């Protein structure tokens, strides 16, 4: 499963998505958490300062040497309404009296249902003067008080209570606190909601990533399905380039080209097998038929002789063909049995000319040679067979009284052998296929002359084994030129 | 029976033609499809033996053109032996397909079967008025007595039996029994007929004066 590209994609998508959801959820939750507590703190501080300022508004001034704070303008309520008119001035004793608390109260341990902030005012020797639930707010008091007093210290009590403690006038202590029960519940609900939404997103994302991975992988699956449909019997199927993404289109195109090459190669192979089988069957058929005919009744010696002659001719044709096929098979196989040696190319060519002189004069064809001496790395046996073949062709397909020009020259470190005849020539449409196996320009005629149809294919194979090239030029009715280029041996010493 | 052999391999063409002639067929030879078409335009054949891979015009091209004009049975004789090749050959309009190398006897048997079918006779052995003619073994007997007929004589009686109840003129018979190499000799057919009558001792061949000969059942 983890070998599958699709599952890998899916896995990466899901992991990435989960990470993003968890991180962003955490950050968001932290922000909410922080702003909740900041709001609580802000309100508590404001309340404490308000309390402090209110206490200080009683004479005498709280700290010696400092000027009494100016009379406060009545701070506005958070809702913008004017505060209630200040109560008539009371003495400090009166105020403290108002603040006195019943001693049996377990305040601040008890938590009132609405989580209202509370305040306590204590004397310097920790005597509780006043406790009360107060409304939140009054930031104006905070800004004013900040001008006279150091920052209040904030205390967090086990996440359940939040309190502001500060030193009030005359060394008294002011504690303003609030239970965090409601905020905690709120935060917990928010956390649950976040988790639920995150999980929902994760499931959705995984589903989408499943679909995306499927869509991404589908063309590849289709490609493999198409490729699997191709077989030796039917190579005609191709990948559909219209419905493939651009990245895969390149691959599909490459594969299509590969398929085309394979198809061409298969069809060449099939054609070759069919041709070879045809070429082998034909003489075999001749042998069988003439033998059957000869044996069907008593014949005259002349008739038997004819039969044997026809059989022998067919057998020779088969021998030629088998030799040709073996030569091709050897050329196709490897370099192992192709022994290249330093040889004199012009000697090989002039030897062939010498051997074929009789045949040429019999057909009244003149052989004209101009051979520059050149050394090459080659296999003299296969080269001379090939040159025999080419010169024989040039003689056979010549006109009576025609000529064959055979030249070797050196051009760009290449030995260039040209065999040029003044013969019948080859129609242009045949030239591209001339070196293909079993390709015949004139099927009837070449078969009569005993050709196997493999000669030029073998020539090409031999030349390619020598890292050379063979080309042909021909004008129909005027003659044909074969040009062979072979690398010249260079003495590096 | 007159056969056209279209084959580009000269030795094979000569051999098949010779074997057919020795078996009493009249044979014309063509070395490629276009030559075959011209032969078909001149003479009527009872069957055609056709090679597929030929220069100039191959078997497929020949069949395509030939089938538009004639219904003569065609037997393909080809070195191509795959199922696809056979199917293609038959779809092109051939009636039978034989792959090379082949046995002569099989070629003859298939040829005989093709001719028989094209003339609407399914049976290989026909008996008319006590004369039994076996097309397969090319034997003729009257009652239990075997009659020795020459190849030409047999092909004449074969033609008359296969085309029974139809009057065959001298030239019809000549055309079916002799190929283009033979010079037309007007009384050759009459000579053969009288020889057949002598050998059979039963006169199943009627003469229609001025028209020709007939075997009626």
Interface residues (C-beta under 8 A of the other chain):
Chain A: X274 X277 X278 X281 X282 X284 X285 X286 X287 X288 X289 X290 X292 X293 X296 X297 X310 X313 X314 X440 X442 X443 X444 X447 X448
Chain B: X8 X9 X10 X11 X12 X15 X16 X18 X19 X22 X31 X32 X53 X54 X55 X56 X79 X80 X81 X82 X99 X100 X101 X102 X103 X104
